[in-house]
Amino acid sequence: MKIINTTKGTLLADQAEVAGTFLKRLIGLLDRKYLNKGEALILRPSNCIHSLFMRFSIDVLFLDESGKVVAALPSFKPFRFSSPYFQSILVIELPEATIQLTNTQPGDIIQVTSH
């Protein structure tokens, strides 16, 4: 799957996977040592995350039902809990620095498409 910031015209990821079950969302990126550029994990449904036992920092986007970014958390460190964002229906976890490199910010519209 591809993730595109349509507001900015930038590609956030071209190798995104969906974690659509409770178990897949719970495990998330815990079994990974890093995310490569272009990779992402989509947690659906979700409005908060944790990074307990993770080994690396990530960038995190919270999207509402229209694809609008309601919160952007750059450099989300291991062993943390996010606040719940009640407008969010899905979360996108990206490699650290993706938010900064693409200038993604709250209010931007994100599109998730299959290749």
C-alpha angles and dihedrals in degrees: 000000000000127000116204130183097219092186092060098025092235133137112235097179139352097187104054124157127198122230098200102159129072092246094048091049091047093051094038108149097343092112093052130088093202145341117247121224108278095027125112142166120222115205110202122211101017141128101174138027143198130211098199111155093004117141101212144032122259140188115244132201125191114203132194125219092278093053094255117146106244094176137008121198112189119197096008103192129221119269096032138120122217123222113257113259102204094195090058121100097174141022128213118205114201138175114281114273095026092111092052096043093051096037089232114173142164111295095035117124117236124198124201114199137169115246 
